[in-house]
């Protein structure tokens, strides 16, 4: 067999799996028998049998070495490998990038999984960054979550109309299956490198890359020693951006997709030390499925929830720091320390936060405690609380100060307003290394602690845009379909009617304010909204109430307002003037547990100033 120079120099990158195939005429029958057998059989570790051929350390066959070069002390190889061959002879060919320290040695390995809409070349800086830190690293295009217009891989997906939720005639016809197989092949290729210590392998990725980190770690079992997932997890059918879609699938389709392609169902197979950095308001992956995934993992695990963040981790050690780090090479600072500790034995363990004891009533509040156990002093600790009945994406987390009591113990008093509804809370701590961890997500029911309905506290809803939280609470929509890129909003002095700051919105824009608690507005007997507004741009605007179904479907009520003029004018909008948008009937009333946002939507050429927003009675 003729091998190129790179394969001769790196025998573990040479063809691995046999490619001699039966005559094509016999493929249909053989494939049907094989698939039926695989679907009926599961390996002892519990992984779906369709993955069994890819759960070994036999590397995929290298079809082509595109480039090999050395730069900044790192040897980088771009290549293509055979992911699998279909029954009709079509090949799935995957592009990947391998990077290693140029200095010969024995190194740990890190598999990098790109996120949704990403591709291997897009995370090439990460592969290089890990190699510069003393790891052999590999990434690959992952069909199903890959931007195939920019990727260098090929397969029959578009011609066959394979989709993300296709499982007919079997789950191997799902494009995401090839993504998972690509990552498993990438893992085998990484582990087969002669300079890689197989006992020290890590996997990391963000968003859909976090899904892939969880999926691969679950399928690979003890072949992965450390995993660092950013946002992504499993149990998509139970609480994610895709829950509504998955819930609408035919029952058998849904069951097959969940069994074979949901990462949460593979979490029991994880043997790696697993960390998930989760955004408490993440658009895609909601906290309860993060917890559901963690609860399935038998291996050591840790986590952090970042309050009021969506698809970013703004606590120390997260996506923005502190401290400063290479943002092109790494999504978070903490992933570096996690891999260094578990794969190199460098540094010390991460702190662990755990709730201590049962919550108890203390006056008109609920006392909760948590403990931080770790090798370094705690720089900062806090508790964060939000209404439990509200949709996860729409909550506004309030910071509660804590009182230290020694031995890493912290106590906080959760304010209770609506006694008939629960509270979510978690403890958060950052040590002197800028490592942030949190307790698992908690829920407490005031009624179970003796709070009576008549003890509810009547808290008036008002927003003057003066506090330090206003600029974060009032922000653009995350999802591209719900925001306008040419507009802008800011809290500034120019838009202030009273005080020092007001809200300014320019051009076509959709601005949201989170944490609008419908049950409180109803219980307080409010009759509508009022605010002061002026329009230097000479346009009208829309005011919307927005709520969510448990599966994430969004419901809107809207009141359209004409041009209020260039001078300040007070507007009152009764709740009855908000009309349902794009639905014949509402699944719930506006002032209900499903409510979460007030939105201001402006047209082109708009300049709107808003101040002193409040609920009126």
Residue pairs with C-beta under 8 A, 6 or more apart in sequence:
1 15
3 14
3 15
4 65
6 13
6 62
6 65
6 68
6 77
6 79
7 13
7 14
7 15
7 62
7 65
8 14
10 193
10 194
11 194
12 59
12 192
12 193
12 194
13 59
13 62
13 65
13 79
13 98
13 189
13 192
13 193
14 62
15 61
15 62
16 58
16 59
16 60
16 61
16 188
16 192
17 58
17 60
17 61
17 82
19 61
19 82
19 85
21 27
21 85
21 89
22 30
24 88
24 89
27 87
27 88
27 89
28 87
30 87
31 87
35 50
35 169
35 170
35 172
37 49
38 49
38 50
38 52
39 49
39 50
39 170
40 49
41 49
42 48
42 49
43 49
43 52
43 55
45 221
45 269
46 266
46 268
46 269
47 55
47 218
47 219
47 266
47 269
48 171
48 259
48 260
50 170
50 171
50 172
50 177
50 260
51 180
51 181
51 184
51 219
54 181
54 184
54 185
54 188
55 184
55 219
55 220
56 188
57 188
57 191
57 192
57 198
57 223
58 188
58 192
59 81
59 185
59 188
59 189
59 191
59 192
60 81
60 82
60 83
60 94
60 185
60 188
60 189
61 81
61 82
62 79
62 80
62 81
63 79
63 80
63 81
63 82
63 93
64 79
64 80
65 77
65 78
65 79
66 78
66 79
66 80
66 95
67 76
67 77
67 78
68 75
68 76
68 77
68 78
69 75
69 76
70 76
70 102
72 128
72 132
73 101
73 102
73 103
73 132
74 99
74 100
74 101
74 102
74 128
74 131
74 132
75 99
75 100
75 101
75 102
75 131
76 97
76 98
76 99
76 124
76 127
76 128
76 131
77 97
77 98
77 99
78 95
78 96
78 97
78 98
79 95
79 96
79 97
79 98
80 93
80 94
80 95
80 96
80 152
80 153
81 93
81 94
81 96
81 185
81 189
82 91
82 92
82 93
82 94
83 91
83 92
83 93
83 94
83 153
83 155
83 178
83 181
83 182
83 185
84 91
84 92
84 178
84 181
85 91
85 92
86 92
86 156
90 155
90 156
91 154
91 155
92 143
92 153
92 154
92 155
92 156
92 178
92 181
93 153
93 154
93 155
94 140
94 141
94 143
94 153
94 182
94 185
94 186
95 120
95 140
95 141
95 151
95 152
95 153
96 120
96 138
96 139
96 140
96 141
96 186
96 189
97 120
97 121
97 124
97 127
97 138
97 139
97 140
98 127
98 136
98 137
98 138
98 189
98 190
98 193
99 127
99 128
99 130
99 131
99 136
99 137
99 138
100 107
100 131
100 136
100 137
100 193
100 195
101 107
101 131
101 132
101 134
101 135
101 136
104 195
105 195
106 195
106 196
106 197
107 134
107 135
107 136
107 195
107 196
107 197
108 134
108 135
108 136
108 196
108 197
108 200
108 201
108 202
108 339
108 343
108 344
109 135
109 136
109 137
109 138
109 190
109 191
109 193
109 196
109 197
109 198
109 200
109 201
109 202
110 130
110 135
110 136
110 137
110 138
110 190
110 201
110 202
110 203
110 204
110 339
110 343
111 137
111 138
111 139
111 183
111 186
111 187
111 190
111 201
111 202
111 203
111 204
111 216
112 123
112 126
112 127
112 130
112 137
112 138
112 139
112 204
112 205
112 209
113 139
113 142
113 183
113 203
113 204
113 205
113 209
113 210
113 212
113 213
113 216
114 120
114 122
114 123
114 139
114 141
114 142
114 145
114 146
114 205
114 208
114 209
115 145
115 205
115 206
115 207
115 208
115 209
115 210
115 232
116 145
116 207
116 208
116 209
117 145
117 146
117 147
118 145
118 146
118 147
118 208
118 209
119 141
119 146
119 147
119 148
119 150
119 151
119 152
120 139
120 140
120 141
120 151
120 152
121 150
121 151
121 152
122 147
122 150
123 139
124 139
125 328
125 329
126 137
126 139
126 328
126 329
126 330
126 331
127 137
127 138
127 139
128 137
128 329
129 326
129 328
129 329
129 330
130 137
130 329
130 339
131 137
132 329
133 336
133 340
134 344
135 202
135 339
135 343
136 190
136 193
136 195
136 196
137 190
138 186
138 189
138 190
139 186
140 182
140 183
140 185
140 186
141 151
141 152
141 153
141 182
142 179
142 180
142 182
142 183
142 208
142 212
143 153
143 155
143 157
143 175
143 176
143 178
143 179
143 182
144 164
144 174
144 175
144 176
144 177
144 178
144 179
144 180
145 176
145 179
145 208
145 209
145 211
145 212
146 153
146 179
148 157
148 158
153 182
155 175
155 178
156 162
157 175
157 178
160 173
162 173
162 174
162 175
163 174
163 175
164 174
164 175
164 176
165 174
165 245
165 246
165 249
165 253
165 257
166 173
166 174
166 175
167 173
167 174
167 253
167 256
167 257
167 260
167 261
168 253
171 177
171 256
171 257
171 260
171 261
174 257
174 260
174 261
176 261
177 260
177 261
179 212
180 212
180 215
180 216
180 219
180 261
183 212
183 215
183 216
184 216
184 219
184 220
187 201
187 203
187 216
187 220
187 223
187 224
190 196
190 201
191 198
191 201
191 223
198 223
199 225
200 225
200 343
200 344
201 223
201 224
201 225
201 226
201 343
202 224
202 225
202 226
202 227
202 228
202 272
202 339
202 342
202 343
203 212
203 213
203 216
203 217
203 220
203 224
203 226
203 227
203 228
203 272
204 213
204 227
204 228
204 229
204 230
204 331
204 335
204 339
205 211
205 212
205 213
205 229
205 230
205 232
206 229
206 230
206 231
206 232
206 331
207 230
207 231
207 232
207 284
207 311
208 232
209 230
209 232
210 229
210 230
210 231
210 232
210 233
210 276
210 285
211 229
211 232
211 233
211 234
211 263
212 232
212 263
213 227
213 228
213 229
213 232
214 227
214 229
214 232
214 233
214 234
214 263
214 264
214 266
214 267
214 270
214 274
214 293
215 234
215 263
215 266
216 224
217 224
217 227
217 269
217 270
217 271
217 272
217 274
218 263
218 266
218 267
218 268
218 269
218 270
219 266
219 269
220 269
221 269
221 270
221 271
222 271
224 270
224 271
224 272
225 272
225 273
225 342
225 343
226 272
226 273
226 338
226 339
226 342
226 343
227 270
227 272
227 273
227 274
227 275
228 275
228 277
228 332
228 334
228 335
228 338
228 339
229 274
229 275
229 276
229 277
230 276
230 277
230 313
230 319
230 331
230 332
230 335
231 276
231 277
231 278
231 279
231 282
231 284
231 285
231 311
232 263
232 276
232 284
232 285
233 263
233 264
233 276
233 278
233 285
233 289
233 290
233 292
233 293
233 294
234 262
234 263
234 264
234 265
234 266
234 267
234 289
234 292
234 293
234 296
235 262
235 264
235 265
235 289
235 292
235 293
236 242
236 243
236 246
236 258
236 262
236 263
236 264
236 289
237 243
237 246
237 247
237 254
237 258
237 262
238 264
238 288
238 289
238 292
239 286
239 288
239 289
239 292
239 392
239 550
239 552
240 284
240 285
240 286
240 289
240 552
241 283
241 284
241 285
241 552
242 284
243 550
243 551
243 552
244 549
244 551
244 552
244 553
246 254
246 257
246 258
247 254
247 551
249 257
258 265
259 265
263 293
264 289
264 292
264 293
264 296
267 293
267 294
267 296
267 297
268 296
268 297
268 298
270 297
270 298
270 299
271 298
271 299
272 299
273 299
273 300
273 301
273 338
273 342
274 294
274 297
274 299
274 300
274 301
274 302
275 301
275 302
275 303
275 334
275 335
275 338
275 350
276 290
276 293
276 294
276 301
276 303
276 304
277 303
277 304
277 306
277 313
277 318
277 332
277 334
277 335
278 285
278 287
278 290
278 303
278 304
278 305
278 306
278 313
279 285
279 305
279 306
279 309
279 310
279 311
279 312
279 313
280 287
280 305
280 306
280 307
280 308
280 309
280 384
280 392
280 395
280 397
280 426
281 307
281 308
281 309
281 310
281 392
281 393
281 394
281 395
281 397
281 514
282 309
282 310
282 311
282 392
282 393
283 310
283 311
283 393
283 478
283 479
284 311
286 392
286 393
287 305
287 392
287 424
287 441
288 392
288 441
290 303
290 305
290 441
291 440
291 441
294 301
294 303
294 440
302 350
302 352
302 437
303 437
303 438
303 440
304 313
304 315
304 317
304 318
304 334
304 428
304 436
304 437
304 438
305 384
305 426
305 428
305 438
305 441
306 312
306 313
306 314
306 315
306 318
306 436
307 315
307 384
307 397
307 399
307 428
308 396
308 397
308 472
308 473
308 514
310 393
310 478
311 478
312 318
312 319
312 320
313 319
313 320
313 332
314 320
315 428
315 430
315 436
316 322
316 379
316 380
316 430
316 434
316 435
316 436
317 332
317 333
317 334
317 337
317 430
317 433
317 434
317 435
317 436
318 332
318 333
318 334
318 436
319 327
319 331
319 332
321 333
321 434
322 333
322 434
323 333
323 434
325 333
325 336
330 336
333 434
334 350
334 434
334 435
334 436
337 347
337 350
337 433
337 435
338 350
340 346
340 347
341 347
341 348
341 349
341 350
347 433
348 374
348 375
348 376
349 374
349 375
350 374
350 435
350 437
351 372
351 373
351 374
351 375
351 376
351 378
351 429
351 431
351 435
351 437
352 372
352 373
352 374
352 437
353 370
353 371
353 372
353 427
353 428
353 429
353 437
353 438
353 439
354 370
354 371
354 373
354 439
354 440
355 368
355 369
355 370
355 427
355 439
355 440
355 442
356 369
356 370
356 371
356 409
357 369
359 366
359 367
359 368
359 414
359 444
359 449
360 366
360 367
360 449
361 367
361 446
361 449
361 450
361 451
362 413
364 415
364 416
364 455
364 457
365 413
365 414
365 415
365 416
366 413
366 414
366 416
366 423
366 444
366 446
366 449
367 411
367 412
367 413
367 414
368 383
368 411
368 412
368 414
368 425
368 427
368 442
368 444
369 409
369 410
369 411
369 412
370 383
370 409
370 410
370 427
370 439
371 407
371 408
371 409
371 410
372 378
372 381
372 408
372 410
372 427
372 429
372 431
372 437
373 408
374 408
374 431
374 435
376 431
376 432
376 433
376 435
377 431
377 432
378 408
378 429
378 430
378 431
378 432
379 430
379 431
379 432
379 434
380 429
380 430
381 402
381 404
381 410
381 427
381 428
381 429
381 430
382 399
382 400
382 401
382 402
382 412
382 427
382 428
382 429
383 399
383 400
383 402
383 410
383 412
383 414
383 425
383 426
383 427
383 428
384 397
384 398
384 399
384 400
384 425
384 426
384 428
385 397
385 398
385 400
385 414
385 415
385 423
385 424
385 425
386 395
386 396
386 397
386 398
386 423
386 424
386 425
386 515
387 395
387 418
387 421
387 422
387 423
387 424
387 517
387 519
388 421
388 422
388 423
388 424
388 443
389 421
389 422
389 519
389 593
390 515
390 517
390 593
390 595
390 596
391 547
391 548
391 550
391 552
391 594
391 596
393 548
393 552
393 596
394 514
394 515
394 516
394 546
394 547
394 548
394 595
394 596
394 597
395 424
395 514
395 515
395 596
396 473
396 514
396 515
398 415
400 412
400 413
400 414
400 415
400 425
401 412
402 410
402 411
402 412
402 427
403 410
403 411
403 412
404 410
405 411
410 427
410 429
412 425
412 427
414 423
414 425
414 444
415 457
416 423
416 446
416 451
416 455
416 457
417 456
417 457
417 459
417 520
418 446
418 456
418 517
418 519
418 520
418 523
419 446
419 447
419 451
419 452
419 453
419 455
419 456
420 446
420 447
420 453
420 456
421 446
421 519
421 593
422 443
422 444
422 445
422 446
423 443
423 444
423 446
424 441
424 442
424 443
425 442
425 443
425 444
426 438
426 439
426 440
426 441
426 442
427 438
427 439
428 436
428 437
428 438
428 439
429 436
429 437
429 438
430 436
456 523
458 523
458 524
459 520
459 524
460 524
460 614
460 615
461 516
461 517
461 520
461 521
461 524
461 526
461 614
461 615
462 612
462 613
462 614
462 615
463 470
463 474
463 513
463 612
463 613
463 614
464 498
464 499
464 611
464 612
464 613
465 474
465 491
465 495
465 496
465 499
465 501
465 502
465 503
465 611
465 613
466 499
466 500
466 501
470 491
470 501
471 490
471 491
473 513
473 514
473 515
474 489
474 491
474 503
474 511
474 512
474 513
475 489
475 511
475 512
476 483
476 489
476 509
476 510
476 511
476 512
477 483
477 510
477 511
477 512
482 510
483 509
483 510
484 507
484 508
484 509
484 510
486 507
486 508
486 509
486 604
487 505
487 506
487 507
487 508
487 509
487 510
487 602
487 606
488 505
488 506
488 507
488 509
489 503
489 504
489 505
489 506
489 509
489 511
490 503
490 504
491 501
491 502
491 503
491 504
492 501
492 502
492 504
493 500
493 501
493 502
494 502
494 504
494 609
495 501
495 502
495 503
495 504
495 609
495 610
495 611
496 502
496 611
497 532
497 568
497 609
497 611
497 612
498 611
498 612
499 611
502 609
502 610
502 611
503 511
503 600
503 609
503 610
503 611
504 607
504 608
504 609
505 511
505 541
505 600
505 602
505 606
505 607
505 608
505 610
506 537
506 602
506 606
506 607
506 608
507 602
507 604
507 605
507 606
508 602
508 603
508 604
508 606
509 600
509 601
509 602
509 606
510 599
510 600
510 601
510 602
511 599
511 600
511 601
511 602
512 546
512 597
512 598
512 599
513 597
513 598
513 599
514 596
514 597
515 596
516 545
516 595
516 596
516 597
516 598
517 595
518 547
518 589
518 590
518 591
518 592
518 593
518 594
518 595
518 596
519 591
519 592
519 593
521 591
521 595
521 615
522 591
522 592
524 615
524 617
525 617
526 575
526 591
526 615
526 616
526 617
527 574
527 575
527 616
527 617
528 572
528 573
528 574
528 575
528 576
528 577
528 615
528 616
529 543
529 572
529 573
529 598
529 613
529 614
529 615
529 616
530 570
530 571
530 572
530 573
530 613
530 614
530 615
530 616
531 570
531 571
531 610
531 611
531 612
531 613
531 614
532 568
532 569
532 570
532 571
532 610
532 611
532 612
533 561
533 564
533 568
533 569
533 571
533 608
533 609
533 610
533 611
534 564
534 565
534 566
534 567
534 568
534 569
534 608
534 609
535 541
535 563
535 564
535 565
535 566
535 606
535 607
535 608
535 609
536 566
536 607
536 609
537 605
537 606
537 607
537 608
538 563
538 566
538 605
539 563
539 602
539 603
539 605
539 606
539 607
539 608
540 560
540 561
540 562
540 563
540 564
540 603
541 560
541 561
541 600
541 601
541 602
541 603
541 606
541 608
542 558
542 559
542 560
542 561
542 599
542 600
542 601
542 602
543 558
543 559
543 561
543 573
543 578
543 598
543 599
543 600
543 601
544 556
544 557
544 558
544 559
544 578
544 581
544 597
544 598
544 599
544 600
544 601
545 556
545 557
545 558
545 578
545 590
545 595
545 597
545 598
545 599
546 554
546 555
546 556
546 557
546 595
546 596
546 597
546 598
546 599
547 554
547 555
547 588
547 590
547 592
547 594
547 595
547 596
547 597
548 554
548 555
548 594
548 596
549 555
549 587
549 588
549 594
555 580
555 583
555 586
555 587
555 588
555 594
556 580
556 581
556 582
557 578
557 579
557 580
557 581
557 586
557 590
558 578
558 579
558 581
559 573
559 577
559 578
559 579
561 571
561 573
564 571
572 616
575 590
575 591
578 590
580 586
587 594
588 594
598 613
600 608
600 610
602 608
